[in-house]
Amino acid sequence: MRAGLFLSLCVLVLAACSAGEKSGAPEPTGPEPTAAPSADETPASASPVRVFVARKILTMDPLLPEATAVAVVDGRIEAVGSLATLTRALVTRPHDVDRSFENKVLMPGLIEPHLHPYIAGVLLPMEFITPHDWDLLDRQVEGVRGREAYLARLAEVESGLPEDEWLWTWGYHQYFHGALARADLDAISSTRPIIVWHRSFHEIYANSAALAAMQVDAEQAAAHPQVDLETGHFFETGLLLAVAPLLPRLMDPERYVGGLRLARRLLHAAGITSIMDGAFGTLDLEKELQLLQAAGWDSEETPFRTVLLADGRALGDQLGHERAMATIAALPARSTHRLRFPEKAVKLFADGAFYSQLMQMRDGYTDGHHGEWIMTPEALETAARPYWRDGWQINVHVNGDAGVDVVLDILERLQGEHPREDHRFALHHFGYSTVDQADRIRKLGAIVSANPYYLWALGDKYSEVGLGPERAAYIVRAGSLVERGIPLSFHSDFTMAPARPLLLAWVAVTRRTADGNVLGEEEKISVDAALRAVTIDAAHLMRMEDRIGSIEPGKIADFTVLDEDPTAVPVERLKDVGIWGTVFEGVPHRVSR
């Protein structure tokens, strides 16, 4: 008998005499996890036992919600309970009691299940001129609003640049900063190339010097419905025409790797131990992987793992969907310890960006503009069908209620043609939906990963323009999903929100906006549900709930170390709970700013 199993049995017996403390590794349930490292097969008796003691441990395990000690061997959790129970069970085994966290609170390592490292690599080296403040560790950004203030800040940045340097900036939003066109940028500089990246990441504006340097095919651009050369505006699929000539500059290792390294610090500072890239290979699969490795994301210095979910749309456009599927199917063989490709999982797209207000809405927009498709409904269904029939998990970017209708209609047809259990068809972002759609999601067995920060950043402004107050109040209907038992996770889609899971949880609990208003109060969720959305339910989305997401025997020893108990502080302070650092695979890593 392995010593680890013996320890579990000992704790189980002791727990029966100690007010129901729990141990013993459960049998795995659900689909086979695909993206976490395998357990070391070395007998546990050959390895030291480390017992972490804490003021409180929030386990996210309903059978033992709280504990005060956790035993770890070879990066895995052996037992959970009280120090007294664990030390009695360990009486015949060498063990170390680590009291470093006896005044701290442990919870499962926080999970960010939809984030794009390539966006961090592209954007973090840029000048941020945004409607809201940002803490980027290496700099503090003060928000700017109003057209005059925005253009003044842009001109100030331009004046401070070396003569031969491009001006790259991110964060512009027309509803906060006013209209923008090529002529405005030419007025700032007619010789320096200027690229303004929209807050949504789905759009850019370029001045004449940038367009000349990019050598965009004017005939091709004129024929594209999502390009306006007159204003220098490229959006949604039109953005691809602009990105292609910009790619060598955007992915220049000197700037891009620096962005990735800063992102690595930001993720650790937020207490994150697992992330999923929501669309790997959007720019250049091989180069993205190469630069992640160059930035140290696969090194022992990085205290989190990254699951690389492939962008089936981008690869489908490049290779055709049949070859794209074969290419993605071969990726898991290239997994390393910290950079993992999931088995049979793909990302596809429906409607446009929520920050751009280009999502497809049932009742349109109050100002008369219309939404856009990234993949038309026909193209999305054609791409999804072979993945569905082969048993893949399909993840779909979708934002508006008309987009959700289309995605659920496709799922319903696929399920009718080829019924599947536990398919975990996932709707990502989920900006605006209706209660009847929550009922359909439950009936069809789908799950949701939402970005609650949309409400905080956009609820007030979208009440004024585009959606109106009735719809804007119900941006991200988390409560309707939780009420129906639909698995719900939260993500930042960084930089669409700061990569701070506790901030996302706070927004969902309070439904408070940037201007201090509370919108759609009946869609609030409990603190427990919000914490589940950034731990065990996020692991469920990633098909890793048997390995991460809760503090239970047999799982990987990933913990977030907090200064306070997030379930005990006033809900208004949930986002401000201090983070000491993390324990990743049994090894503590303190945050340093």
C-alpha positions in Angstrom: 0.0 0.0 0.0 1.3 3.4 -0.9 2.1 5.7 2.1 -0.1 8.4 0.5 -3.1 6.1 0.5 -2.2 5.0 4.1 -2.2 8.7 5.2 -5.5 9.3 3.6 -7.0 6.3 5.3 -5.6 7.4 8.6 -7.0 10.9 8.3 -10.3 9.4 7.3 -10.5 7.3 10.4 -9.4 10.2 12.6 -11.8 12.5 11.0 -14.7 10.3 11.9 -13.7 11.0 15.5 -13.0 14.7 14.9 -16.2 16.5 14.0 -16.3 15.3 10.4 -13.0 16.5 9.0 -12.5 15.0 5.5 -9.8 13.2 3.6 -9.3 10.4 1.1 -8.8 11.0 -2.6 -12.2 10.7 -4.5 -12.6 8.8 -7.7 -12.3 11.1 -10.7 -15.6 12.2 -12.2 -16.4 13.9 -15.5 -14.3 13.9 -18.7 -10.6 13.0 -18.5 -8.7 16.3 -17.8 -6.4 17.2 -20.6 -4.2 20.1 -19.6 -2.5 19.5 -16.3 0.7 17.6 -15.7 0.5 13.9 -14.6 1.2 12.9 -11.0 4.7 11.7 -10.2 4.6 7.9 -9.8 7.3 7.9 -7.2 5.9 6.3 -4.0 4.8 9.0 -1.5 6.9 7.3 1.2 10.0 8.4 -0.6 9.0 12.1 -0.6 8.7 14.5 2.3 5.3 15.7 3.5 4.8 19.4 4.0 1.8 20.5 6.1 0.7 24.1 5.4 -1.2 25.7 8.3 -3.5 28.6 7.8 -6.0 30.7 9.7 -8.6 29.4 7.4 -8.6 27.3 4.2 -11.5 27.8 1.8 -11.5 24.5 -0.1 -14.4 24.9 -2.6 -15.2 21.3 -1.7 -18.9 21.1 -0.4 -18.0 18.1 1.7 -15.4 20.0 3.7 -15.9 23.7 2.9 -13.3 24.9 5.5 -10.1 23.6 7.1 -7.0 24.8 8.7 -4.3 22.5 7.4 -3.4 20.8 4.1 -0.7 18.1 3.6 1.3 18.2 0.3 3.6 15.6 -1.2 5.3 16.0 -4.6 3.1 19.0 -5.5 -0.1 17.0 -4.8 -2.6 17.4 -1.9 -2.5 14.3 0.3 -5.0 15.3 3.0 -7.1 18.3 4.3 -8.3 18.9 7.8 -7.0 20.3 11.0 -3.3 20.3 12.1 -4.2 17.9 15.0 -5.8 15.4 12.7 -3.1 15.5 10.1 -0.2 15.3 12.5 -1.8 12.2 14.2 -2.0 10.6 10.8 1.6 11.5 10.0 3.1 10.2 13.3 5.1 7.5 11.5 6.2 9.7 8.6 8.7 12.5 8.4 6.9 15.7 7.9 7.4 19.4 8.1 4.8 21.8 9.5 5.0 25.1 7.6 3.5 27.9 9.7 4.3 30.7 7.1 0.6 31.2 6.4 -0.9 30.7 9.9 -2.2 34.2 9.8 -3.3 34.0 6.2 -6.3 32.5 4.3 -5.7 29.9 1.6 -8.1 29.2 -1.2 -7.7 27.2 -4.4 -5.4 28.9 -6.9 -7.4 31.5 -8.8 -8.1 30.6 -12.4 -8.3 32.9 -15.5 -10.0 30.8 -18.1 -10.0 33.2 -21.0 -7.0 35.5 -21.6 -4.8 36.1 -24.6 -1.1 36.3 -24.0 -0.6 37.7 -27.5 -2.8 40.7 -26.7 -0.6 41.4 -23.7 2.5 41.1 -25.9 1.0 43.5 -28.4 -0.6 46.0 -26.1 1.4 46.3 -22.9 4.4 48.0 -24.7 1.9 50.6 -26.0 0.9 53.9 -24.5 -2.4 53.4 -22.6 -4.9 56.3 -23.2 -8.1 54.9 -21.8 -11.4 56.0 -20.2 -10.5 54.4 -16.9 -7.5 54.2 -14.6 -5.1 51.2 -14.9 -2.5 49.8 -12.5 0.1 48.1 -14.7 2.8 47.6 -12.0 5.4 49.3 -14.1 3.2 52.5 -14.4 0.0 54.0 -13.2 -2.4 55.2 -15.9 -4.9 58.0 -15.2 -8.1 57.7 -17.3 -8.9 60.4 -19.9 -12.4 61.3 -21.1 -13.6 63.8 -23.8 -12.5 64.4 -27.3 -10.3 67.4 -26.6 -8.6 65.7 -23.6 -8.0 62.6 -25.6 -6.4 64.4 -28.6 -4.4 66.6 -26.3 -3.0 63.5 -24.5 -2.2 61.9 -27.9 -0.4 65.0 -29.0 1.6 65.1 -25.7 2.7 61.5 -26.2 3.7 62.2 -29.8 5.8 65.2 -28.9 7.9 63.1 -26.5 8.8 60.4 -29.0 12.1 60.0 -30.9 11.8 61.2 -34.5 11.9 57.8 -36.2 9.6 56.0 -33.7 6.0 54.9 -34.4 3.2 56.0 -32.0 1.3 53.1 -30.7 -1.6 53.6 -28.3 -4.4 51.5 -26.9 -7.7 52.4 -25.2 -9.6 54.8 -27.4 -13.4 54.4 -27.3 -15.7 56.7 -29.3 -18.3 56.9 -26.6 -15.8 58.3 -24.1 -13.4 60.1 -26.4 -15.6 61.3 -29.3 -15.3 60.6 -33.0 -11.8 59.9 -34.4 -10.6 59.8 -38.0 -7.5 59.6 -40.1 -7.5 63.4 -40.5 -7.4 63.9 -36.7 -4.3 61.7 -36.5 -2.7 63.5 -39.5 -3.2 66.8 -37.7 -1.1 65.4 -34.8 1.6 64.2 -37.2 1.7 63.9 -41.0 5.1 62.1 -41.0 5.1 59.8 -37.9 3.1 56.6 -38.4 0.3 56.6 -35.7 -1.8 53.5 -34.8 -4.7 53.9 -32.4 -5.9 50.6 -31.1 -9.5 50.6 -30.0 -10.5 49.6 -26.4 -12.1 46.5 -27.8 -8.9 45.3 -29.6 -11.1 44.6 -32.6 -10.5 47.9 -34.3 -7.7 50.3 -35.2 -7.3 53.8 -36.7 -4.3 54.7 -38.7 -3.0 58.0 -40.0 -1.8 58.5 -43.6 1.9 57.9 -42.7 1.0 54.6 -41.1 -1.2 53.5 -44.1 1.7 54.4 -46.5 4.1 52.3 -44.4 1.6 49.4 -44.2 1.1 49.4 -48.0 -2.4 48.2 -47.6 -3.9 47.0 -50.9 -6.3 49.9 -51.6 -8.5 47.8 -54.0 -8.8 45.0 -51.5 -9.5 47.4 -48.6 -12.2 49.3 -50.7 -14.0 46.0 -51.3 -14.0 45.0 -47.6 -17.2 46.0 -45.7 -15.3 46.3 -42.5 -12.6 48.8 -43.7 -13.0 52.5 -44.2 -9.8 53.9 -45.8 -11.1 57.4 -45.7 -11.1 57.5 -41.9 -8.3 55.0 -41.6 -10.6 52.6 -39.7 -10.2 48.8 -39.8 -12.6 46.7 -37.7 -13.5 43.1 -37.0 -12.4 40.9 -39.9 -11.2 44.1 -41.7 -8.6 44.3 -38.9 -6.8 41.3 -40.5 -5.9 43.4 -43.5 -4.1 45.9 -41.2 -2.5 43.4 -38.9 -0.8 41.4 -41.7 1.7 44.2 -42.6 2.0 45.3 -39.0 2.9 41.8 -37.7 6.7 42.1 -38.0 6.6 45.3 -35.8 3.9 44.0 -33.4 5.8 40.8 -32.7 9.3 42.2 -32.7 10.8 40.2 -29.8 12.3 43.2 -28.1 8.9 44.8 -27.5 6.6 41.7 -27.5 8.6 39.7 -25.0 8.7 42.6 -22.7 4.9 42.8 -22.8 4.7 39.1 -22.0 7.0 39.4 -19.1 5.0 42.2 -17.6 1.8 40.1 -18.1 3.5 37.3 -16.2 4.0 39.7 -13.2 0.4 41.0 -13.4 -1.0 37.5 -13.4 1.0 36.4 -10.4 0.2 39.6 -8.5 -3.5 38.7 -9.0 -3.1 35.3 -7.3 -3.6 33.3 -10.6 -2.2 29.8 -10.9 -3.8 28.6 -14.1 -4.9 30.4 -17.2 -6.4 29.5 -20.6 -5.4 31.3 -23.8 -8.8 32.0 -25.3 -7.6 31.8 -28.9 -4.1 30.6 -29.5 -2.6 31.1 -32.9 -4.7 34.1 -33.9 -1.6 36.0 -35.1 1.0 33.3 -35.8 0.8 30.0 -33.9 4.5 29.1 -34.2 5.8 32.5 -33.4 3.4 33.0 -30.5 4.7 29.7 -28.9 8.3 30.7 -29.6 7.9 34.1 -27.9 6.0 32.6 -24.9 9.0 30.4 -24.3 11.4 33.3 -24.8 9.5 35.3 -22.2 9.9 32.5 -19.7 6.3 31.3 -19.5 7.6 27.7 -19.6 10.3 28.3 -17.0 10.3 27.3 -13.3 10.2 31.0 -12.5 6.6 31.2 -13.8 4.2 30.1 -11.0 1.2 29.3 -13.2 0.3 27.0 -16.1 -1.2 28.0 -19.4 -3.6 26.0 -21.5 -3.4 27.0 -25.2 -6.9 26.7 -26.7 -6.4 27.0 -30.5 -8.2 29.6 -32.6 -10.1 27.4 -35.1 -11.3 30.4 -37.1 -7.9 31.8 -37.7 -6.4 28.4 -38.5 -9.4 27.6 -40.6 -8.9 30.8 -42.7 -5.3 29.9 -43.2 -5.5 26.2 -43.8 -9.1 25.3 -44.5 -11.1 23.8 -41.7 -10.2 20.1 -42.4 -6.5 20.8 -42.2 -7.0 23.2 -39.2 -8.7 20.4 -37.3 -5.9 18.0 -38.0 -3.3 20.6 -37.0 -5.1 21.3 -33.7 -5.5 17.6 -33.0 -1.7 17.2 -33.2 -0.9 20.0 -30.8 -1.2 18.1 -27.5 1.9 16.1 -28.4 3.9 19.4 -28.1 2.7 20.2 -24.6 5.3 21.0 -21.9 4.9 21.2 -18.2 3.6 24.8 -18.1 2.4 25.2 -21.7 -0.4 22.7 -22.4 -2.5 22.1 -25.4 -5.9 20.5 -24.5 -7.2 17.4 -26.2 -10.1 18.0 -28.6 -11.0 21.6 -27.8 -11.4 24.5 -30.2 -12.3 28.2 -30.2 -14.8 29.7 -32.8 -16.5 33.1 -33.1 -19.9 34.5 -33.7 -20.7 38.2 -33.5 -18.6 41.4 -33.0 -17.0 43.0 -29.9 -18.9 44.2 -26.9 -16.6 47.2 -26.4 -17.1 48.2 -30.0 -20.9 47.8 -29.6 -20.8 45.6 -32.7 -22.5 42.6 -31.0 -25.6 41.4 -32.8 -28.7 42.6 -30.9 -32.3 41.3 -31.4 -33.8 44.8 -31.2 -30.9 46.7 -32.8 -29.3 49.9 -31.4 -31.0 53.1 -30.2 -28.8 55.2 -32.5 -29.5 53.1 -35.6 -26.1 51.4 -36.2 -25.9 47.7 -36.7 -23.8 44.8 -35.3 -21.3 42.7 -37.2 -20.3 39.1 -37.6 -16.8 37.7 -37.1 -18.0 34.4 -38.5 -21.4 34.5 -40.3 -23.9 32.0 -38.8 -23.5 29.8 -41.8 -19.7 29.8 -41.6 -19.8 29.2 -37.8 -22.1 26.2 -38.2 -20.0 24.7 -41.1 -16.9 25.0 -39.0 -18.4 23.6 -35.8 -20.1 20.5 -37.3 -17.0 18.3 -37.8 -15.6 19.2 -34.4 -18.9 18.4 -32.8 -19.3 15.0 -34.5 -15.8 14.1 -33.4 -16.5 14.8 -29.7 -14.6 18.1 -29.3 -15.4 20.8 -26.8 -16.5 23.9 -28.8 -15.9 27.3 -27.3 -17.7 30.2 -29.0 -17.1 34.0 -28.7 -20.6 35.5 -28.6 -21.8 38.9 -27.2 -25.3 40.0 -28.1 -28.6 38.4 -27.6 -29.1 37.9 -31.4 -25.7 36.3 -31.5 -26.6 34.0 -28.6 -29.8 33.0 -30.5 -27.7 32.0 -33.4 -25.2 30.0 -31.3 -27.9 28.2 -29.4 -29.8 27.4 -32.6 -26.6 25.9 -34.0 -26.0 23.9 -30.8 -29.6 22.6 -30.9 -29.2 21.4 -34.5 -25.9 19.7 -33.8 -27.3 18.0 -30.7 -30.3 16.9 -32.8 -28.1 15.4 -35.5 -25.5 13.8 -33.1 -26.6 13.7 -29.4 -23.8 14.1 -26.9 -23.5 14.1 -23.1 -21.4 16.4 -21.1 -20.2 18.3 -24.2 -19.4 21.5 -22.3 -20.2 23.6 -25.4 -19.2 27.0 -24.0 -20.4 30.6 -24.6 -17.6 33.1 -24.0 -18.1 36.8 -23.0 -21.9 36.7 -22.9 -22.3 40.4 -22.9 -26.1 40.7 -23.2 -28.6 38.0 -23.1 -32.2 37.4 -22.0 -33.8 35.2 -19.3 -35.4 32.9 -22.0 -31.9 32.3 -23.3 -30.7 31.1 -19.8 -33.5 28.5 -20.0 -32.3 27.3 -23.4 -28.7 27.2 -22.2 -29.7 24.9 -19.3 -31.9 22.7 -21.5 -29.1 22.3 -24.1 -26.4 21.5 -21.5 -24.2 24.5 -22.4 -22.0 26.4 -20.1 -20.9 30.1 -19.9 -17.7 32.0 -19.3 -18.6 35.6 -18.8 -16.8 38.9 -18.4 -18.7 40.8 -15.7 -16.3 43.8 -16.0 -18.4 44.8 -19.1 -21.1 46.0 -16.6 -18.6 48.1 -14.5 -16.9 49.7 -17.5 -19.8 50.1 -19.9 -23.1 49.9 -18.0 -23.5 53.7 -17.5 -22.3 54.7 -21.0 -24.4 52.0 -22.8 -27.4 53.2 -20.8 -27.0 56.6 -22.6 -26.2 55.4 -26.1 -26.7 52.2 -28.1 -28.6 49.9 -25.6 -30.6 52.3 -23.4 -31.1 51.9 -19.7 -33.4 48.9 -19.8 -30.9 46.6 -21.6 -27.7 48.1 -20.2 -28.9 47.3 -16.7 -28.7 43.6 -17.6 -25.3 43.3 -19.1 -23.9 39.9 -18.1 -26.9 38.1 -16.5 -24.9 36.1 -14.0 -27.8 35.6 -11.5 -30.1 34.0 -14.0 -27.4 31.4 -14.9 -26.5 30.6 -11.2 -30.2 30.3 -10.4 -30.6 27.6 -13.1 -27.5 25.7 -12.0 -25.6 26.5 -15.2 -21.8 26.2 -14.7 -20.5 29.8 -14.8 -16.9 31.0 -14.9 -15.5 34.5 -15.0 -12.6 35.8 -17.2 -10.9 39.1 -17.9 -10.1 38.6 -21.6 -7.2 40.9 -20.6 -7.0 43.8 -21.5 -10.8 43.9 -21.8 -10.6 43.8 -18.0 -7.7 43.8 -15.5 -6.6 40.3 -15.0 -7.9 40.3 -11.4 -10.3 37.4 -10.6 -11.4 39.0 -7.2 -12.3 42.2 -9.0 -14.4 40.2 -11.5 -16.1 38.4 -8.6 -16.8 41.8 -6.9 -18.5 43.2 -9.9 -20.8 40.1 -10.2 -21.6 40.3 -6.5 -22.3 44.1 -6.3 -23.2 44.9 -9.9 -21.7 48.3 -9.3 -20.5 50.4 -12.3 -17.6 52.8 -12.7 -19.8 55.7 -11.8 -21.0 54.0 -8.7 -24.5 52.9 -9.8 -26.0 49.5 -9.1 -27.6 48.0 -12.3 -29.8 45.0 -12.6 -29.7 44.3 -8.9 -31.7 41.0 -9.2 -28.8 39.6 -11.3 -26.4 39.8 -8.3 -24.8 36.5 -7.2 -23.5 35.4 -3.8 -19.8 35.6 -2.8 -19.7 31.9 -2.8 -21.0 31.6 -6.4 -18.5 34.3 -7.5 -15.6 32.6 -5.9 -16.6 29.3 -7.5 -16.6 31.2 -10.9 -12.9 31.9 -10.5 -12.0 28.5 -9.1 -13.8 25.2 -9.5 -16.3 26.3 -12.1 -13.4 27.8 -14.2 -11.7 24.5 -13.9 -14.9 22.8 -15.1 -14.8 25.0 -18.2 -11.2 23.9 -18.9 -12.1 20.3 -18.2 -9.6 20.2 -15.4 -11.9 20.0 -12.3 -10.3 16.7 -11.3 -6.9 18.4 -11.0 -7.4 22.0 -10.0 -10.1 24.4 -8.7 -10.6 23.1 -5.2 -8.4 21.9 -2.3 -9.0 18.2 -2.1 -6.8 15.1 -1.8 -5.4 14.0 -5.1 -5.5 17.4 -6.7 -2.5 19.6 -7.6 -1.4 21.8 -4.7 -2.2 25.2 -6.1 -3.3 27.8 -3.6 -3.8 31.6 -3.5 -2.6 33.1 -0.3 -4.8 36.0 1.0 -4.4 38.5 3.8 -8.1 38.3 4.6 -11.1 35.9 4.3 -13.0 37.0 1.1 -16.2 35.4 2.6 -16.0 37.5 5.8 -15.0 41.0 4.6 -17.8 43.4 3.6 -18.7 42.7 -0.1 -17.6 46.2 -1.1 -14.1 45.2 -0.1 -14.0 41.9 -1.9 -11.9 43.3 -4.8 -9.4 44.8 -2.3 -8.5 41.7 -0.4 -4.7 41.6 -0.3 -2.8 38.8 -2.1 0.4 37.6 -0.4 1.2 35.4 -3.3 0.5 31.8 -4.4 1.6 28.2 -3.9 2.1 26.6 -7.2 2.4 22.8 -7.3 3.4 22.9 -3.6 6.0 25.7 -3.9 5.3 29.2 -2.4 5.8 32.2 -4.6 5.5 35.6 -2.9 4.3 38.6 -5.0 6.9 41.3 -5.5 6.0 44.7 -7.1 
